[in-house]
Amino acid sequence: MTSGPQLISSRDNPLLKDLRRLAQDNTGYRKQGQVWLEGDHLCQAALDRGVSPTLAVFSQTAWDAGPRWAPASTKTAILPDVLFASISGLESPAGLGFVIGLPQPQGITAGVATVVLDRVQDAGNVGSILRSASAFGFRQVVALKGSAALWSPKVLRAGMGAHFGLQLVEGAQVGDLEKLGVPILVTSSHEGEFLGRQRLPAPCAWAMGHEGQGVSQALTAMASQSVRIAQPGGEESLNVAAAAAICLYASTIS
């Protein structure tokens, strides 16, 4: 049990500086071994998955409204609204944040449905793909080197809690994918049979490529199938997050 909330009023407080780095530096979590979650939805999603925060942070207004989120054993800090806003990554600060420990790195697990991110760099796209992976039963996401930082604040917000139901592997090399032990499927705007006209293996690993360059040649060479998504409306290509959602859903019904 804690002795009571810690009141922080100085901008120079060391804890405040650490929180600011976690909330605003995309790779700050790697240096500190901790992750910043902001807002009711993310914090509740973590609790629902059994994640215990090491610190709960409230704005004074949120605290006065009646804190209901932090477990009794969690350390608590209260900040004046203006200081909470100074660390927040949101246009409208939520007034509530958790600090959680960064999950220990894990290697690639063989034989499970997987999504491979091949240098997907937009945080919104990555978070959206994580949501689709979780929704459609793909429990592992492997991010190749050059992809957006999976536990960055922007990816966390876009993921809307999906992180806590997935095994996430960062910084992998193409050669590491041999450990997957399942067929790799790649998407292309111009090559391969159309989705819906071929049988999809299960489990499999869907590889989603860089927003501009697509899947690398090295990864394409490892793939057992290349798949196209029909676009009768005539667009040249789909956003990678939209393509991922379509492909992952197709795997659930094939």
Secondary structure, DSSP 8 states (H G I E B T S, - for coil): --S--EE---TT-HHHHHHHHHHH-TTHHHHHSEEEEESHHHHHHHHHTT---SEEEEEHHHHHT---SS-TTSEEEEE-HHHHHHH--SSS--SEEEEEE--------TTS-EEEEES---HHHHHHHHHHHHHTT--EEEEETTS--TTSHHHHHHHTTGGGGSEEEEEE-GGGGGGG-S-EEEE-SSSSEETTSS---SS-EEEEEBTTTBS-HHHHHH-SEEEE---TT--S---HHHHHHHHHHHHHH-
